[in-house]
Amino acid sequence: MNKTSVGMEENVEGALCYLLTWLTGLVFYLIEKDNEFVRFHARQSILTFLPLTILGFIFSWIPFLGWVIGGLIWLLTVILWLVLMIKAYQGEKFKLPVVGDIAERGF
């Protein structure tokens, strides 16, 4: 594994991009300047979890049906969080559909 500009192994830093969902994605996107593996995972974390957080917040204000949809969004978030963190830790550049392609191109 390669070291990063922060001094960690890239797989550890890649997994940490997902630790606090889009928040740690943003932190690592701002502090990691050299390692494209980590920057990819940071971008994918932001692009995946920020919209899910916003949608979950919006649906939480809608009684009954919104709560059900919000619960499904929460479940999806937890599953994605686990899968993406494990894949990054394994050193895999696992791309989600649509979001992964955008993350790969950069922003």
Legacy VTK file of the C-alpha trace (Angstrom):
# vtk DataFile Version 3.0
C-alpha trace
ASCII
DATASET POLYDATA
POINTS 107 float
0.000 0.000 0.000
1.082 3.544 -0.708
1.510 6.259 1.871
-0.517 9.438 1.601
0.404 13.076 2.126
-1.070 12.723 5.639
1.294 9.824 6.344
-1.250 6.993 6.605
-1.624 3.944 4.436
-3.956 4.771 1.559
-6.400 1.970 2.389
-6.813 3.207 5.971
-7.289 6.788 4.852
-9.706 5.648 2.120
-11.826 3.810 4.698
-11.748 6.813 7.019
-13.300 8.896 4.221
-16.536 7.049 5.009
-16.271 6.922 8.820
-18.530 9.920 9.492
-20.149 9.731 6.056
-19.840 12.943 4.035
-18.174 14.884 6.878
-14.975 12.830 6.852
-15.197 12.670 3.065
-15.033 16.453 3.005
-12.176 16.572 5.526
-10.036 14.114 3.571
-10.896 15.771 0.259
-9.549 19.041 1.644
-6.419 17.696 3.344
-5.306 14.966 0.921
-3.700 16.592 -2.099
-1.600 13.819 -3.653
-3.222 10.410 -3.394
-5.910 9.885 -6.045
-7.208 6.691 -4.381
-8.070 8.638 -1.225
-9.421 11.627 -3.155
-11.716 9.287 -5.135
-13.132 7.778 -1.940
-13.518 11.228 -0.384
-15.469 12.473 -3.420
-17.601 9.328 -3.543
-18.372 9.703 0.170
-19.507 13.303 -0.302
-21.540 12.551 -3.431
-23.220 9.528 -1.851
-23.918 10.506 1.724
-24.624 14.240 1.519
-27.705 13.765 -0.717
-28.861 10.805 1.401
-28.546 12.948 4.537
-30.539 15.767 2.961
-33.234 13.404 1.662
-33.495 11.670 5.032
-33.919 15.038 6.744
-36.613 16.150 4.294
-38.594 12.909 4.553
-38.424 12.958 8.352
-40.777 15.950 8.309
-43.489 14.084 6.377
-45.758 12.016 8.631
-46.164 8.273 8.106
-45.116 7.694 4.467
-42.165 10.060 4.866
-41.073 8.194 7.984
-41.165 4.891 6.099
-39.173 6.328 3.203
-36.789 7.968 5.689
-36.283 4.589 7.369
-35.460 2.987 4.022
-32.990 5.795 3.274
-31.376 5.200 6.674
-31.105 1.460 5.965
-29.574 2.136 2.539
-27.124 4.565 4.143
-25.973 2.003 6.717
-25.503 -0.715 4.081
-23.570 1.600 1.753
-21.507 2.896 4.663
-20.407 -0.627 5.630
-19.753 -1.834 2.084
-17.821 1.269 1.015
-15.688 1.366 4.152
-14.791 -2.325 3.852
-14.012 -2.071 0.126
-11.791 0.981 0.657
-9.961 -0.733 3.520
-9.345 -3.728 1.241
-7.667 -1.321 -1.193
-10.416 -1.611 -3.779
-11.590 1.338 -5.838
-15.225 0.234 -5.643
-17.418 2.516 -7.745
-21.102 2.986 -7.116
-23.270 3.443 -10.215
-23.454 7.065 -11.421
-21.866 8.560 -8.278
-18.665 6.525 -8.767
-18.250 7.793 -12.319
-18.667 11.403 -11.176
-16.241 10.818 -8.294
-13.707 9.317 -10.682
-13.827 12.378 -12.955
-13.540 14.732 -9.994
-15.180 18.007 -9.222
LINES 1 108
107 0 1 2 3 4 5 6 7 8 9 10 11 12 13 14 15 16 17 18 19 20 21 22 23 24 25 26 27 28 29 30 31 32 33 34 35 36 37 38 39 40 41 42 43 44 45 46 47 48 49 50 51 52 53 54 55 56 57 58 59 60 61 62 63 64 65 66 67 68 69 70 71 72 73 74 75 76 77 78 79 80 81 82 83 84 85 86 87 88 89 90 91 92 93 94 95 96 97 98 99 100 101 102 103 104 105 106
